[in-house]
């Protein structure tokens, strides 16, 4: 993991001290609400439907166990509303009707962009929380506002067997370049960057404002394939490739040009048309030409002041060397054979866990293990304080003190010795974190939705709960195979419904909650195929109909699939019409039952 310098630590603490001063002045009436609002937003403090919401940055998804324990402490001690506030919030939710929600407290929520959010911390405690975060080199800087947000990456960065180069050093360099960049503090709209160094895209790179793939050119030189203008929301757009190969030394100079042209020409008159995807879509080659012209000027007239040197890359890369681990059980082949025998003799669930939750590793003596937080009674992405403390214990014991946040809202242990897999499985199973459902239907993505977010049109959590409850049979889940189910509570797409094999979007219809269902989306991974937006199957459905619709769609898949075919493969071969008919048939059946 990156080791913060004395400057880094002093900077983060100074920012926390500055925020405390701003909070004190606001509480004393020296700052008006409209003056304090941008200051708190710059540090990740929103005010949502019921209470403040804090978003904490986790650059490229890496956490130390010290950081995880502080996140647990914040959940336990600060994510606690007054009984009166919670009672009032619950009463408001109950009025929404058919799908009651349980408003949980005392937890952290992991997002698709590898951030951590809290939904109940009072503003008068916010400066104390900032100090706690600073004590372990964490913060909420630029997790809000029209600026460059948290840099995200592949959860297997640095350990993936299909990796071309480790993206984490470049992610850290981008973090340092973008943090408080004076020119890009007030962009037309928020700006998100994702970077991948592997052949398989596990970071949904093409769905970002800027997507970066590490590649080699014909001469074997390392560089970047640069994509610009991706995004979800009201207008889902797959990013455009504007450079097939850019030498790695020039990545900051080139990004300076990309963002500078957007800052110059991006729309500021309409919030819905302010993202860079709209500019790229509207201007096409003209935008690319302007970026190239700006880039040439940066190199020729400005001297390419952000050109990276091998020494600087080496300095940052030195923080990402693998931990020293002892793996003393013969060859990797012998270890795996031992594990598989244990699986056959011990428990079928262990064999399933090995298949779904355990990933190959660049080091053949190691594995990466995903801990599943998707279970009945717990919203996707949520982790309680006790669970976070338990994860920290597991990571210290089995993963060299390191944890990763995944794009799919789980946590991953990246440094697990092969011979310790059976012991880790037993420990994780006792904690309820070893469900072998990774990449299966119930390993769904969902935003907090209308339970917490003031922007949402409908709730996501009750829909996720109803689908999870319907599909509890592990034999059925494994028979269905790998399926991406994504749920968003509004068109802003924080649940990435556009990229789901099955996507569910909450919409407002005459003041009531309804849900659109789409099919065939993809995030760009090998499982999904090239990034694509799903197609809506028909009119919106009532909350009580959604689980029936999903079941009907999956029944159609079972009836239509060929041997070895995944859901998305069958959908693309057969076409959407049989699935659409099944979804609409489920609505009619539900209506007859209720009548």
C-alpha positions in Angstrom: 0.0 0.0 0.0 1.0 3.6 -0.6 2.9 5.0 2.4 1.9 8.6 3.1 4.8 11.0 3.5 5.1 13.6 6.2 3.7 16.1 3.8 0.7 13.9 3.1 -0.1 13.4 6.7 0.3 17.1 7.6 -1.9 18.1 4.6 -4.7 15.8 5.6 -4.6 16.9 9.3 -4.5 20.6 8.2 -7.6 20.0 6.1 -9.4 18.4 9.1 -8.3 21.4 11.2 -9.6 23.8 8.6 -12.9 22.1 8.4 -13.3 22.2 12.2 -12.8 26.0 12.1 -15.4 26.3 9.3 -17.9 24.2 11.3 -17.3 26.2 14.5 -17.9 29.5 12.6 -21.1 28.1 11.0 -22.4 27.0 14.4 -21.6 30.4 15.9 -23.5 32.1 13.1 -20.4 33.6 11.5 -20.9 31.7 8.3 -24.3 31.6 6.6 -25.7 28.3 5.4 -25.1 29.1 1.8 -21.5 29.9 2.7 -20.9 26.8 4.7 -22.6 24.4 2.2 -19.8 24.4 -0.4 -17.1 24.1 2.3 -18.7 21.0 3.8 -19.3 19.5 0.4 -15.7 19.9 -0.5 -15.0 17.6 2.4 -17.6 15.0 1.5 -20.5 16.2 3.8 -23.9 16.1 2.2 -27.3 16.6 3.8 -29.7 13.9 2.5 -33.3 12.8 3.1 -33.1 12.3 6.8 -29.7 13.4 8.0 -26.1 14.3 6.9 -24.3 11.8 4.7 -20.5 11.5 4.7 -18.6 10.1 1.7 -15.0 8.9 2.5 -12.5 8.5 -0.3 -10.7 5.1 -0.7 -8.2 5.7 -3.6 -8.1 2.8 -6.0 -9.9 0.7 -3.3 -7.1 -0.1 -0.9 -7.5 -0.1 2.9 -5.2 -1.0 5.7 -6.7 -2.8 8.8 -6.0 0.3 10.8 -8.2 2.2 8.4 -10.9 -0.5 8.5 -11.0 -0.3 12.3 -11.4 3.5 12.3 -14.3 3.0 9.8 -15.8 0.6 12.2 -15.4 3.0 15.1 -17.1 5.8 13.1 -20.0 3.4 12.4 -20.3 2.3 16.0 -19.9 5.7 17.7 -21.0 8.3 15.3 -23.5 6.8 12.8 -26.2 6.9 15.4 -29.2 9.2 15.0 -31.3 10.3 18.0 -34.3 8.0 18.7 -36.6 10.8 17.7 -34.9 11.4 14.3 -34.9 7.6 13.6 -38.6 7.3 14.6 -39.6 10.2 12.4 -37.6 8.9 9.5 -39.1 5.4 9.8 -42.6 6.8 10.0 -42.0 8.7 6.7 -40.7 5.5 5.0 -43.6 3.5 6.2 -46.0 5.9 4.5 -44.5 4.9 1.1 -46.5 1.7 1.0 -46.1 -1.8 -0.2 -42.4 -2.4 0.5 -41.5 -1.4 4.0 -37.8 -0.6 4.7 -35.7 -1.1 7.8 -33.6 2.0 8.4 -30.4 0.5 9.8 -27.9 2.5 11.7 -24.3 1.9 12.9 -22.8 0.8 9.6 -20.7 1.8 6.6 -21.9 1.6 3.0 -19.4 0.6 0.2 -20.2 2.2 -3.2 -19.5 1.1 -6.7 -16.7 3.7 -6.9 -14.8 2.2 -3.9 -15.9 5.0 -1.5 -17.4 4.5 2.0 -20.5 6.4 3.0 -22.3 7.0 6.3 -25.9 8.1 6.5 -26.6 9.2 10.1 -23.6 11.2 11.5 -24.8 14.6 13.0 -23.0 17.6 11.6 -22.0 18.8 15.1 -19.9 15.6 15.3 -18.5 15.9 11.8 -15.2 17.6 12.8 -14.5 14.8 15.3 -15.0 12.3 12.5 -12.6 14.2 10.2 -9.9 14.0 12.9 -10.4 10.3 13.3 -10.1 9.8 9.5 -7.0 12.0 9.4 -5.4 9.8 12.1 -5.2 7.0 9.5 -4.6 9.1 6.4 -8.2 9.2 5.3 -10.5 12.1 4.3 -13.5 13.1 2.2 -11.7 15.6 0.0 -13.2 15.8 -3.5 -15.8 13.1 -2.9 -18.3 15.8 -3.8 -18.4 18.9 -6.0 -17.6 19.6 -9.6 -14.1 18.3 -9.5 -12.0 15.2 -10.2 -13.4 12.6 -7.8 -11.9 9.4 -6.2 -9.6 7.5 -8.7 -10.9 4.0 -9.0 -9.3 0.7 -10.2 -9.5 -3.0 -10.4 -9.8 -4.8 -7.0 -7.2 -7.2 -8.3 -4.7 -4.5 -9.2 -1.1 -5.7 -8.6 -2.1 -9.3 -8.2 -4.2 -10.3 -11.2 -2.9 -13.1 -13.4 -4.0 -11.2 -16.6 -2.3 -8.0 -15.6 -0.2 -6.0 -18.1 1.1 -3.6 -15.5 0.1 -2.6 -11.9 -2.2 0.5 -12.2 -2.0 1.4 -8.5 1.2 3.6 -8.8 -0.5 5.5 -11.6 -3.7 5.8 -9.6 -1.7 7.3 -6.7 0.1 9.7 -9.1 -3.3 10.8 -10.5 -4.6 11.2 -6.9 -1.8 13.5 -6.1 -2.1 15.5 -9.3 -5.9 15.9 -9.1 -6.2 16.7 -5.3 -7.0 20.5 -5.0 -5.9 21.1 -8.6 -6.3 24.9 -8.8 -7.5 24.9 -12.4 -10.0 22.0 -12.0 -11.8 22.9 -8.7 -14.9 24.2 -10.4 -15.5 22.1 -13.5 -18.9 22.2 -15.3 -19.8 19.0 -13.5 -18.3 16.1 -11.5 -15.5 14.1 -13.1 -14.6 10.5 -12.6 -11.5 8.5 -13.7 -11.0 4.8 -13.7 -7.8 2.9 -14.5 -7.1 -0.8 -15.3 -3.9 -2.6 -15.9 -5.4 -6.0 -16.8 -6.8 -7.6 -19.9 -10.2 -8.1 -18.3 -12.0 -4.9 -17.3 -13.1 -5.3 -13.6 -13.4 -1.5 -13.1 -16.1 -0.6 -15.6 -13.5 1.7 -17.2 -15.6 2.6 -20.3 -18.4 4.0 -18.2 -16.2 6.8 -16.8 -15.6 10.4 -17.8 -12.0 9.2 -18.4 -11.1 5.6 -18.7 -7.5 4.4 -18.8 -6.2 1.0 -19.9 -2.5 0.2 -19.5 -1.3 -1.4 -22.7 1.9 -2.3 -24.6 2.5 -1.0 -28.2 4.1 -3.0 -31.0 7.5 -2.1 -29.7 6.7 -3.4 -26.2 6.6 0.0 -24.6 4.1 0.7 -21.8 1.4 3.3 -22.2 -2.3 4.1 -22.0 -5.3 3.6 -24.1 -7.3 6.7 -23.3 -11.1 6.8 -23.4 -13.2 9.9 -22.8 -16.9 10.7 -22.4 -18.4 7.6 -20.7 -21.2 7.9 -18.1 -24.6 6.7 -17.0 -27.4 8.9 -15.7 -30.1 10.3 -18.0 -27.9 9.7 -21.1 -25.9 6.5 -20.9 -22.8 6.7 -23.1 -19.9 4.4 -23.6 -16.6 6.3 -23.6 -14.9 7.1 -26.9 -11.3 6.0 -27.6 -9.3 9.2 -28.3 -5.8 7.7 -28.0 -4.9 4.1 -28.8 -1.5 4.6 -27.3 -0.1 7.3 -25.1 3.4 6.9 -23.5 3.0 6.5 -19.7 5.3 9.5 -19.1 2.8 11.8 -20.7 -0.4 10.8 -18.9 -0.6 13.9 -16.7 0.1 16.3 -19.5 -2.5 14.6 -21.7 -5.1 14.5 -18.9 -4.4 18.2 -18.3 -5.4 18.8 -21.9 -8.5 16.5 -21.7 -9.9 18.3 -18.6 -8.8 21.7 -19.7 -10.8 21.5 -23.0 -13.8 20.2 -21.1 -13.5 23.0 -18.6 -13.4 25.5 -21.4 -16.3 24.2 -23.5 -18.5 22.1 -21.2 -22.0 23.4 -20.6 -22.7 25.3 -17.4 -26.2 26.5 -18.3 -27.9 23.1 -17.9 -26.9 20.6 -15.1 -28.3 17.7 -17.1 -26.0 18.5 -20.1 -22.9 19.5 -18.2 -21.0 16.2 -18.1 -18.1 15.6 -20.5 -20.0 12.8 -22.2 -22.4 15.4 -23.7 -19.6 17.5 -25.0 -17.8 14.6 -26.6 -21.0 13.2 -28.1 -21.9 16.7 -29.5 -18.5 17.7 -30.8 -17.0 14.3 -31.7 -13.7 14.7 -33.6 -13.7 18.5 -33.0 -13.3 17.8 -29.2 -10.5 15.3 -29.9 -8.7 17.8 -32.2 -8.9 20.4 -29.5 -7.4 18.0 -26.9 -4.6 17.2 -29.3 -3.9 20.8 -29.9 -3.9 21.6 -26.2 -1.6 18.7 -25.5 0.9 19.9 -28.2 0.9 23.3 -26.6 1.5 21.8 -23.1 4.5 20.0 -24.5 5.9 22.6 -26.8 5.1 26.0 -25.1 4.7 25.0 -21.5 7.6 22.6 -21.5 5.5 19.5 -20.5 5.9 20.3 -16.8 3.9 17.3 -15.7 6.0 14.7 -17.7 6.6 11.8 -15.4 10.2 10.5 -14.9 11.2 6.9 -14.2 12.5 8.1 -10.9 9.1 9.5 -9.8 7.3 6.3 -11.0 9.9 4.2 -9.1 9.4 6.3 -6.0 5.6 5.7 -5.9 5.9 2.1 -7.1 8.1 1.3 -4.1 5.1 1.6 -1.9 3.3 -1.2 -3.8 5.8 -4.1 -3.4 4.1 -7.4 -2.3 4.2 -8.1 1.4 6.7 -10.7 2.7 4.7 -13.8 3.2 5.6 -17.3 4.3 4.1 -20.1 2.1 5.8 -23.3 3.2 3.7 -26.2 1.8 5.6 -27.4 -1.3 4.5 -26.5 -4.8 1.3 -24.6 -5.7 0.0 -27.7 -7.5 0.3 -29.8 -4.3 -1.4 -27.1 -2.3 -4.4 -26.9 -4.6 -4.7 -30.7 -4.8 -4.8 -30.7 -1.0 -7.5 -28.0 -0.9 -9.7 -29.7 -3.5 -9.5 -33.0 -1.6 -10.5 -31.1 1.6 -13.4 -29.6 -0.3 -14.7 -33.0 -1.4 -14.4 -34.4 2.1 -15.6 -31.5 4.1 -18.5 -29.5 2.7 -20.0 -28.9 -0.7 -20.2 -25.2 0.3 -16.4 -25.1 0.6 -16.1 -26.3 -3.0 -18.6 -23.7 -4.1 -16.8 -21.0 -2.2 -13.5 -21.9 -3.8 -15.2 -21.6 -7.2 -17.1 -18.3 -6.7 -15.2 -16.4 -4.0 -11.6 -17.3 -4.6 -9.6 -15.8 -7.5 -6.3 -16.8 -9.0 -3.2 -14.7 -8.0 -0.1 -13.5 -9.8 1.8 -15.4 -7.1 0.8 -19.1 -7.5 1.2 -19.7 -3.8 -1.5 -17.1 -3.0 -5.2 -16.4 -3.8 -7.5 -13.4 -3.6 -10.7 -14.0 -1.6 -13.9 -12.0 -1.7 -15.9 -11.7 1.4 -19.6 -11.5 0.5 -21.7 -8.8 2.3 -24.9 -9.8 0.3 -27.3 -11.6 2.6 -30.9 -11.5 3.7 -31.6 -8.6 6.1 -28.6 -6.5 5.0 -28.6 -4.0 2.2 -26.0 -4.5 -0.6 -22.8 -2.7 0.3 -23.6 -2.3 4.0 -21.2 -3.5 6.6 -21.9 -3.2 10.3 -19.2 -2.0 12.8 -18.8 -5.5 14.2 -18.4 -6.9 10.6 -15.7 -4.3 9.9 -13.8 -5.2 13.0 -14.1 -8.8 12.1 -12.8 -8.1 8.6 -9.8 -6.3 10.1 -9.0 -9.4 12.2 -9.3 -11.7 9.1 -7.1 -9.4 7.1 -4.4 -9.2 9.8 -4.5 -13.0 10.2 -4.7 -14.0 6.5 -4.0 -11.1 4.2 -1.0 -9.1 5.4 -3.2 -6.4 6.9 -4.7 -5.3 3.6 -8.4 -5.1 2.4 -9.8 -4.0 -1.0 -13.2 -2.5 -1.8 -14.6 -4.1 -4.9 -16.7 -2.5 -7.7 -19.5 -4.9 -6.7 -19.7 -3.5 -3.1 -17.9 -6.4 -1.3 -14.5 -6.6 0.4 -11.5 -8.6 -0.8 -8.5 -10.1 0.9 -5.7 -9.9 -1.6 -2.8 -11.8 0.0 -4.2 -15.2 1.2 -1.9 -18.2 1.3 -3.3 -21.2 -0.5 -2.8 -23.6 2.5 -4.8 -21.2 4.7 -7.9 -21.2 2.5 -9.8 -23.9 4.5 -9.1 -22.1 7.8 -10.1 -18.7 6.3 -13.3 -20.2 5.0 -14.3 -21.6 8.4 -13.6 -18.3 10.1 -15.5 -16.3 7.4 -18.4 -18.7 7.5 -18.8 -18.2 11.3 -19.1 -14.4 10.6 -21.6 -14.9 7.8 -19.2 -13.6 5.2 -18.5 -16.8 3.2 -21.7 -17.1 1.2 -20.6 -18.6 -2.2 -22.6 -16.2 -4.3 -20.0 -13.9 -5.8 -21.0 -13.0 -9.4 -24.3 -14.8 -8.9 -27.8 -13.2 -8.8 -27.9 -12.2 -5.2 -24.4 -10.6 -5.4 -26.3 -7.6 -6.7 -25.3 -3.9 -6.8 -27.8 -1.5 -5.3 -27.6 2.2 -4.3 -29.1 3.4 -1.0 -32.1 4.7 -3.0 -35.1 6.6 -1.5 -34.5 5.3 2.0 -31.6 7.8 2.4 -31.0 9.7 -0.8 -32.9 13.0 -1.4 -32.5 12.6 -5.2 -34.1 9.2 -5.4 -37.5 8.6 -6.9 -37.9 5.2 -5.4 -36.3 2.8 -2.9 -33.7 0.2 -3.9 -33.2 -1.6 -0.6 -36.7 -3.2 -0.3 -36.5 -4.4 -4.0 -33.0 -5.9 -3.3 -34.5 -7.6 -0.2 -37.5 -9.1 -2.0 -35.3 -10.5 -4.8 -32.7 -11.9 -2.3 -35.5 -13.5 -0.3 -37.0 -15.1 -3.4 -33.6 -16.6 -4.4 -32.2 -18.2 -1.3 -31.7 -21.7 -2.7 -28.0 -22.0 -3.4 -28.5 -24.9 -5.8 -30.8 -22.7 -7.8 -28.3 -19.8 -7.8 -25.5 -21.9 -9.0 -27.7 -23.5 -11.7 -28.6 -20.0 -12.9 -24.9 -19.1 -13.1 -23.2 -15.7 -13.3 -25.7 -12.8 -13.6 -25.2 -9.1 -12.9 -28.3 -7.6 -11.3 -28.0 -3.8 -10.6 -30.6 -1.6 -8.9 -30.8 2.3 -8.9 -33.3 4.4 -7.1 -33.2 7.2 -9.7 -31.8 8.1 -13.1 -28.5 9.3 -11.6 -27.6 5.6 -11.8 -25.5 5.2 -8.6 -26.5 1.5 -8.7 -25.3 1.2 -12.3 -28.6 -0.2 -13.6 -27.6 0.6 -17.2 -24.7 -2.0 -17.0 -26.6 -4.8 -15.4 -27.5 -8.0 -17.3 -30.7 -7.2 -15.4 -31.1 -3.6 -14.5 -33.8 -2.1 -12.3 -34.5 1.6 -12.1 -36.8 3.3 -9.7 -39.1 5.9 -11.2 -41.8 8.3 -9.9 -45.3 7.7 -11.3 -48.1 9.8 -9.9 -46.2 10.2 -6.7 -45.8 6.4 -6.3 -42.8 4.1 -6.6 -42.5 2.1 -9.9 -39.6 0.3 -11.5 -38.3 -0.1 -15.0 -36.5 -3.3 -16.0 -33.8 -3.4 -18.6 -31.9 -6.3 -20.1 -28.5 -6.9 -21.7 -26.3 -4.2 -20.1 -22.6 -4.9 -19.6 -19.8 -3.3 -17.6 -17.0 -4.4 -19.9 -15.8 -7.5 -18.0 -15.3 -11.0 -19.6 -18.5 -12.1 -18.0 -20.5 -9.2 -19.5 -18.8 -8.6 -22.8 -18.0 -5.1 -24.2 -19.6 -2.2 -22.2 -23.2 -1.7 -23.3 -26.4 -0.1 -21.9 -29.4 -2.4 -21.3 -32.7 -2.1 -23.1 -35.9 -1.4 -21.3 -38.3 -4.4 -21.6 -41.6 -2.6 -21.3 -43.7 -0.3 -19.0 -42.7 0.2 -15.4 -43.7 -2.3 -12.7 -45.1 -1.9 -9.2 -42.7 -2.8 -6.4 -44.8 -5.9 -5.6 -44.3 -7.1 -9.2 -40.5 -6.8 -9.5 -39.5 -10.1 -7.9 -42.1 -12.0 -10.1 -40.8 -10.2 -13.2 -37.2 -11.2 -12.4 -38.3 -14.8 -11.8 -40.2 -14.9 -15.1 -37.1 -13.6 -16.9 -34.9 -16.3 -15.4 -37.5 -19.0 -16.1 -37.3 -18.0 -19.7 -33.5 -18.2 -19.6 -33.7 -21.7 -18.2 -36.1 -22.7 -21.0 -34.0 -21.1 -23.8 -30.4 -21.7 -22.8 -28.1 -24.1 -24.5 -25.5 -26.2 -22.6 -22.9 -24.1 -20.9 -24.6 -20.8 -21.9 -24.7 -17.9 -19.4 -27.7 -15.7 -19.0 -26.3 -12.8 -21.0 -25.1 -15.1 -23.7 -28.6 -16.7 -24.1 -30.2 -13.3 -24.1 -28.0 -12.1 -26.9 -28.5 -15.2 -28.9 -32.3 -15.4 -28.5 -33.1 -11.7 -28.4 -35.1 -9.8 -25.9 -38.6 -10.6 -27.1 -39.2 -13.9 -25.2 -37.9 -12.2 -22.0 -40.0 -9.1 -22.5 -43.1 -11.3 -23.0 -42.3 -13.2 -19.8 -41.9 -10.0 -17.8 -45.2 -8.6 -19.0 -46.9 -11.9 -18.4 -45.6 -11.9 -14.8 -47.3 -8.5 -14.3 -50.6 -9.9 -15.6 -50.3 -13.0 -13.4 -49.6 -10.8 -10.3 -52.6 -8.6 -11.1 -54.9 -11.7 -11.3 -53.5 -13.0 -8.0 -54.1 -9.7 -6.2 -57.6 -9.4 -7.7 
